[in-house]
């Protein structure tokens, strides 16, 4: 190995002068030299693919480029929300009105600017790639500044409304910001999908549909043919789904609504324990209903407009924006991996219309249907259910899909799966975490989110927690009685969000490695995952729902948005996620240099944790793996 020549003092001085000149701007910055590693790269072979070569490096770089970007929370916000979660008692019982979705408090304000989605600027075929990207980046920068200004004003207007009149609650929770996608590369994926799609399926989580179709997205899709698809209806139940369908049809009469189920339970070939296993499947009734709605929208698009129909010359030259003849029976009979074609010639077919002049075009070779929505709403799961097999990767972690994917359902129908992106909306960060829009692994404001969820869900009842040391139950006075002694007074203690985190960590036996304290960060992560992933069933009712209807549908009083009896984990309420998250390359969106000591320490799980639990002889809880 050749030895590097020592640098003389004169050369060091010249290098320092060059660095200073670059800092002042007198010289252009030099390109960083790539360090040559003399270590031999080790090739790993797994799943029939060679890992560690240049192709994988390009894929990793492309995935990092499409990573979602959000704002970073200040350390003061994390400290204050943790203090609120530790001191402010929870309001119990939870009334029926908490189950009715009400976003008016977060949206109403005087002279508030409506939020929008960035639109791709107009471009021509004779423009270069750099010119197009420069125009897009300029418009996106202006949109980003305007959106930040509108959300900052909204955040400032909420602060006096959150002051609590209760004298005991001396600490008021600070208003949390609202997140939205700040990476232009992710927005470019949406631009491309909406450009090539003739019909767009907007997927809405049936637990809270309004959060997934804000006014910004509605304005962006104003000139497109849109169909609402309600997902995860097996979690909310038929009563809430019917109420939401009626609400959406009333407020959006021109947009049809279709409910779907994307999973079914696997048939157990052997005796197994743990959680249920699921596989992608779209029942025949839901498939037929979805195809019928798409067919109805397609029939409207092949009809010429009124002004064209009245003019014979125009009608003769008019070409519909979609393909006329489509074999819909093939779409109903798709099963397994049948009729799946790779979209290699799609760009060539779409490019054939570029040479057409005088407004004359060719009829498209296939119908393109785009699937858009916010992260973890179920786009990839619906695709897998339509094909009846795992054709694309789906995960509980939001933002799994990084690049839009095109697949042919039949020879006449092409589906486009768009990556999920968080659109601007006047909703707090905690609500976005509750609806699984933001990845839990990248959220550091755990106490703030748990405190918000505790106002809607009775977590202490769901996890069957008890605070024997803090409860107000009357305990036997075992002191030696002497004359003049007074009976011990029992203090009435209420639950706080921090008490729930500590109690859940004690039940699981999660303690920090250094100090041996309950690991509240791990406990909060497990609770948030269970709520967001649907292992704790919950769902809102539409605005304006009468309370008597909610009371009739509720099987348990004071449950808030909780749907008792529909949870998957019935035996031990062990809701810790067994599925490992993907390793995030960028820093957490709410990470702070001054995080709590509990989150910095490694976590240790103690089997049969507790003061006297070491004397127990029962077996530890057994978990199972879920495919869902």
Residue pairs with C-beta under 8 A, 6 or more apart in sequence:
1 38
7 15
18 27
18 30
21 27
22 28
22 29
22 30
41 52
42 52
43 50
43 51
43 52
43 53
44 50
44 51
44 52
45 51
62 402
62 403
63 402
64 585
64 586
65 185
66 183
66 185
66 186
66 189
66 402
66 403
66 419
67 183
67 402
67 584
67 585
67 586
68 181
68 183
68 186
68 375
68 399
68 421
68 422
69 181
69 182
69 183
69 586
70 179
70 180
70 181
70 182
70 422
70 438
70 589
71 177
71 179
71 182
71 589
72 589
72 590
72 591
72 592
73 176
73 177
73 444
73 445
73 589
73 590
73 592
74 592
75 592
75 593
75 594
77 174
77 176
77 445
77 448
78 444
78 445
78 448
78 590
78 592
78 594
78 595
78 596
79 594
80 171
80 173
80 174
81 173
81 174
81 176
81 445
81 447
81 448
81 451
82 447
82 448
82 498
82 596
83 171
84 171
84 172
84 173
84 447
84 448
84 451
85 447
85 448
85 450
85 451
85 496
85 497
85 498
85 501
86 447
86 496
86 497
86 498
87 169
87 170
87 171
87 496
88 164
88 169
88 171
88 173
88 451
88 496
88 497
89 168
89 169
89 494
89 495
89 496
90 454
90 455
90 494
90 495
90 496
90 497
91 455
92 458
92 494
92 495
92 558
93 458
93 557
93 558
94 455
94 456
94 457
94 458
94 558
94 559
94 560
95 558
96 547
96 550
96 551
96 554
97 547
98 455
98 456
98 560
98 561
99 456
99 540
99 541
99 550
99 554
99 559
99 560
99 561
100 540
100 541
100 542
100 543
100 544
100 545
100 547
100 550
101 208
101 210
101 540
101 541
101 542
101 543
102 543
103 210
103 211
103 426
103 427
103 543
104 543
105 161
106 154
106 158
106 426
106 427
106 428
107 426
109 153
109 154
109 157
112 150
112 153
112 154
112 426
113 146
113 149
113 150
113 153
114 215
114 216
114 219
115 147
115 150
115 151
115 214
115 215
115 216
115 424
115 425
115 426
116 143
116 147
116 216
116 219
116 220
116 424
117 187
117 190
117 216
117 217
117 219
117 220
117 423
117 424
118 139
118 140
118 143
118 184
118 187
119 139
119 191
119 220
120 136
120 188
120 191
120 195
121 135
121 136
121 139
123 132
123 135
125 354
136 184
136 188
137 184
140 184
140 187
144 182
147 180
147 424
151 177
151 178
151 180
151 424
151 426
154 178
154 426
155 175
155 177
155 178
158 175
159 174
159 175
162 172
162 173
162 174
162 175
163 172
164 172
173 448
173 451
175 428
176 428
176 429
176 430
176 445
176 448
177 428
177 429
178 424
178 425
178 426
178 427
178 428
178 429
178 432
179 422
179 429
179 432
179 437
179 438
179 589
180 422
180 423
180 424
180 425
181 187
181 421
181 422
181 423
186 419
186 421
187 421
189 403
189 404
189 418
189 419
189 421
190 372
190 418
190 419
190 421
192 404
193 370
193 372
193 404
193 416
193 418
194 200
194 220
194 221
194 224
194 370
194 372
196 350
196 368
196 370
196 416
197 224
197 368
197 369
197 370
197 416
198 225
198 301
198 321
198 322
198 364
198 367
198 368
198 369
199 225
199 227
199 294
199 297
199 298
199 301
199 322
199 367
199 368
199 369
199 370
200 221
200 224
200 225
200 226
200 227
200 369
200 370
200 371
200 372
201 226
201 227
201 229
201 369
201 370
201 371
201 372
201 382
202 212
202 213
202 217
202 221
202 226
202 227
202 228
202 229
202 372
202 373
203 212
203 229
203 231
203 371
203 372
203 373
203 377
203 378
203 379
203 382
204 212
204 213
204 228
204 229
204 230
204 231
204 248
204 373
204 377
205 211
205 212
205 231
205 232
205 377
205 378
205 435
205 436
206 230
206 231
206 232
206 233
206 235
206 236
206 240
206 241
206 244
206 259
206 539
207 232
207 235
207 236
207 435
207 534
207 538
207 539
207 540
208 434
208 435
208 539
208 540
209 228
209 230
209 244
209 248
210 543
211 374
211 425
211 427
211 431
211 432
211 435
211 437
212 373
212 374
212 377
212 435
213 228
214 423
214 424
214 425
214 426
214 427
215 425
216 423
216 424
216 425
217 423
220 423
225 297
225 300
225 301
226 255
227 255
227 256
227 257
227 258
227 293
227 294
227 297
228 248
228 252
228 255
228 256
228 257
228 258
229 257
229 258
229 259
229 260
229 290
229 382
230 241
230 244
230 245
230 257
230 258
230 259
230 260
231 260
231 262
231 377
231 378
231 381
231 382
232 378
232 534
233 241
233 259
233 260
233 261
234 261
234 263
235 534
235 537
235 538
235 539
235 563
235 566
236 244
236 537
236 539
236 563
237 539
237 563
237 566
239 553
240 539
240 540
240 541
241 259
243 541
243 542
243 545
244 542
245 257
245 259
246 542
247 542
247 543
247 544
248 255
248 257
249 257
256 293
256 296
256 297
258 286
258 289
258 290
258 293
259 286
260 282
260 286
260 290
260 382
260 385
261 281
261 282
261 283
261 286
261 385
262 280
262 281
262 282
262 378
262 381
262 382
262 384
262 385
263 278
263 279
263 280
263 281
263 381
263 385
263 628
264 278
264 279
264 281
264 283
265 276
265 277
265 278
266 276
266 277
266 278
266 279
266 627
268 277
272 624
273 622
273 624
274 622
274 623
274 624
274 625
274 626
275 568
275 569
275 578
275 623
275 624
275 625
275 626
276 568
276 626
276 628
277 625
277 626
277 627
277 628
278 626
278 627
278 628
279 627
280 381
280 384
280 385
280 387
280 388
280 389
280 390
280 394
281 385
281 388
282 290
282 382
282 385
282 386
282 388
287 332
287 386
288 332
291 328
291 331
291 332
294 369
295 326
295 328
298 322
298 326
298 367
301 320
301 321
301 322
302 320
302 322
302 324
304 315
304 318
304 320
307 314
308 314
308 315
308 318
309 315
317 359
317 360
319 360
319 361
319 362
319 363
320 363
321 364
322 364
322 367
323 363
323 364
323 365
323 366
323 367
323 412
324 363
325 412
326 367
326 412
326 413
327 410
327 411
327 412
330 339
330 410
330 411
330 412
331 409
331 410
331 413
334 386
334 387
334 388
334 409
334 410
335 388
336 387
336 388
336 389
337 387
337 389
337 391
339 408
339 409
339 410
339 411
340 387
340 391
340 407
340 408
341 407
341 408
341 411
343 406
343 407
343 408
343 414
346 406
346 414
349 364
349 365
349 366
352 362
353 361
353 362
356 362
366 408
366 411
366 412
366 413
366 414
367 412
367 413
367 414
368 414
368 416
369 413
369 414
369 415
369 416
370 415
370 416
370 418
371 379
371 382
371 383
371 415
371 416
371 417
371 418
372 379
372 418
373 379
373 418
373 420
374 420
374 421
374 422
374 423
374 437
375 398
375 399
375 420
375 421
375 422
375 436
375 437
375 438
375 439
376 396
376 397
376 398
376 399
376 420
376 436
376 437
376 532
377 420
379 401
379 417
379 418
379 420
380 392
380 393
380 394
380 400
380 401
380 417
381 394
383 391
383 392
383 407
383 415
383 417
384 390
384 391
384 392
384 394
386 409
386 415
387 407
387 409
391 407
392 401
392 405
392 407
392 417
393 400
393 401
394 400
395 579
395 582
396 436
396 529
396 533
396 577
396 579
396 628
397 439
397 441
397 581
397 582
398 420
398 436
398 437
398 438
398 439
399 419
399 420
399 439
400 582
401 417
401 418
401 419
401 420
402 419
403 419
404 416
404 417
404 418
404 419
405 416
405 417
406 414
406 415
406 416
406 417
407 414
407 415
407 417
408 414
408 415
409 415
422 432
422 437
422 438
428 452
429 438
429 445
429 448
429 449
429 590
430 445
430 448
430 449
430 451
430 452
430 453
431 452
432 438
433 440
433 443
433 449
433 528
433 532
434 449
434 452
434 453
434 456
434 531
434 532
435 532
436 532
436 533
438 589
439 581
439 584
440 525
440 528
440 529
440 532
441 525
441 581
441 584
441 588
442 584
442 588
442 589
442 590
442 591
443 449
443 528
443 588
443 589
443 590
444 588
444 590
444 591
444 592
444 595
444 599
445 590
446 501
446 520
446 521
446 524
446 525
446 528
446 599
447 497
447 498
447 501
447 520
447 524
449 524
449 528
450 459
450 497
450 500
450 501
450 524
450 527
450 528
451 497
453 459
453 527
453 528
453 531
454 495
454 497
454 500
455 560
456 538
456 560
456 561
457 531
457 536
457 538
457 559
457 560
457 561
457 562
458 558
458 559
458 560
458 562
459 465
459 500
459 504
459 527
460 466
460 495
460 500
460 503
462 536
462 562
462 567
462 573
463 500
463 504
463 507
463 527
463 573
463 575
464 573
465 500
465 503
465 504
465 507
466 503
467 493
467 495
467 499
467 503
470 493
470 499
471 493
472 490
472 491
472 492
472 493
473 490
474 490
475 490
477 487
477 488
479 485
479 488
498 520
500 527
501 518
501 520
501 523
501 524
501 527
502 518
502 520
502 523
504 523
504 526
504 527
505 511
505 518
505 519
505 520
505 522
505 523
506 518
506 609
506 610
508 523
508 526
508 576
508 605
508 609
509 605
509 606
509 607
509 608
509 609
509 610
510 518
510 519
510 522
510 523
510 603
510 604
510 605
510 606
511 517
511 518
511 519
511 603
511 604
511 606
511 609
512 518
512 519
512 597
512 598
512 601
512 602
512 603
512 604
513 601
513 602
513 603
513 604
514 597
514 601
514 602
515 597
515 601
517 598
518 598
519 598
519 601
519 603
519 604
520 598
521 596
521 598
521 599
521 603
522 603
526 575
526 576
526 577
527 575
529 535
529 575
529 576
529 577
530 536
530 569
530 575
530 576
530 577
531 538
533 577
535 567
535 568
535 569
535 575
536 562
536 567
536 575
537 562
537 563
537 564
537 566
537 567
538 560
538 561
538 562
538 563
539 561
539 563
540 561
541 549
541 550
551 557
555 564
555 565
556 562
556 564
567 573
568 626
569 575
571 621
572 621
574 621
574 623
576 623
578 623
578 624
578 625
578 626
579 625
579 626
607 620
608 614
608 616
608 620
